[in-house]
Amino acid sequence: MRFYPLLDFQYVVAAVLGALGVLAMILLFFRSYTRKDRGEEEKQETENYPEGLKAAQNPLPPIILVLMVALVAWVFHYVYLIGIRGPAF
């Protein structure tokens, strides 16, 4: 048992709130991602390559956007903890 039992509760609350925040962010990204109808897919500009390959200009998948936002948030957090506050001695 820890000397400060409230610290365990704070860790649990921080983990739950963090998980809910990540879930809300993922849901927001997926909600803004709409699929196009088949008719619109044929109208968009595509590049044709040999052997029947086609390349279209599609939006980034939402999970890639989530990973990019998480990476940027981690970088700012890391710079703050290590660069500004300095390592703990």
C-alpha positions in Angstrom: 0.0 0.0 0.0 1.3 3.4 -0.9 1.9 6.1 1.6 -0.5 8.4 -0.3 -3.6 6.3 -1.3 -5.1 9.2 -3.1 -2.3 9.1 -5.7 -3.7 5.7 -7.0 -7.1 7.3 -7.5 -5.6 10.2 -9.3 -3.8 7.8 -11.7 -7.0 6.0 -12.4 -9.0 9.2 -13.1 -6.2 10.5 -15.3 -6.2 7.2 -17.3 -10.0 7.2 -17.7 -10.1 10.8 -18.8 -7.2 10.4 -21.2 -8.9 7.4 -22.7 -12.2 9.2 -23.1 -10.3 12.2 -24.7 -8.6 9.9 -27.2 -11.9 8.1 -28.0 -13.7 11.5 -28.5 -10.9 12.6 -30.8 -11.1 9.4 -32.9 -14.8 9.7 -33.2 -14.5 13.3 -34.3 -12.1 12.3 -37.0 -14.2 9.4 -38.3 -17.4 11.5 -38.2 -15.8 14.1 -40.6 -14.6 11.4 -43.0 -17.3 10.7 -45.5 -17.4 8.1 -48.2 -18.2 9.1 -51.8 -20.8 7.4 -53.9 -19.8 5.2 -56.8 -21.0 7.8 -59.3 -18.7 10.5 -57.9 -15.8 8.1 -57.8 -15.8 7.8 -61.6 -15.9 11.6 -62.1 -12.8 12.4 -60.1 -9.4 12.8 -61.8 -7.2 9.7 -61.7 -3.8 8.9 -63.0 -3.5 5.7 -65.1 -0.4 3.6 -64.8 0.6 0.4 -66.7 -1.1 -2.9 -65.9 -4.4 -1.1 -65.1 -3.3 0.6 -61.9 -5.1 3.9 -61.0 -4.1 6.5 -58.5 -6.8 8.9 -57.2 -6.6 12.0 -54.9 -8.3 10.7 -51.7 -8.3 12.2 -48.3 -6.1 10.8 -45.5 -7.6 8.0 -43.5 -8.8 9.3 -40.1 -6.5 7.0 -38.1 -3.5 8.7 -39.8 -4.8 12.1 -38.7 -5.2 10.8 -35.2 -1.7 9.5 -35.1 -0.3 12.9 -36.5 -2.2 14.8 -33.8 -1.0 12.5 -31.1 2.6 12.8 -32.3 2.5 16.6 -32.3 0.9 16.5 -28.8 3.6 14.2 -27.6 6.4 16.4 -29.1 5.1 19.5 -27.3 4.7 17.6 -24.0 8.2 16.1 -24.3 9.8 19.5 -25.1 8.0 21.0 -22.1 9.1 18.3 -19.7 12.7 17.8 -20.9 13.6 21.0 -22.6 11.9 23.7 -20.5 11.7 22.1 -17.0 14.8 20.0 -17.4 15.5 16.5 -16.2 15.0 15.7 -12.6 18.2 15.2 -10.6 
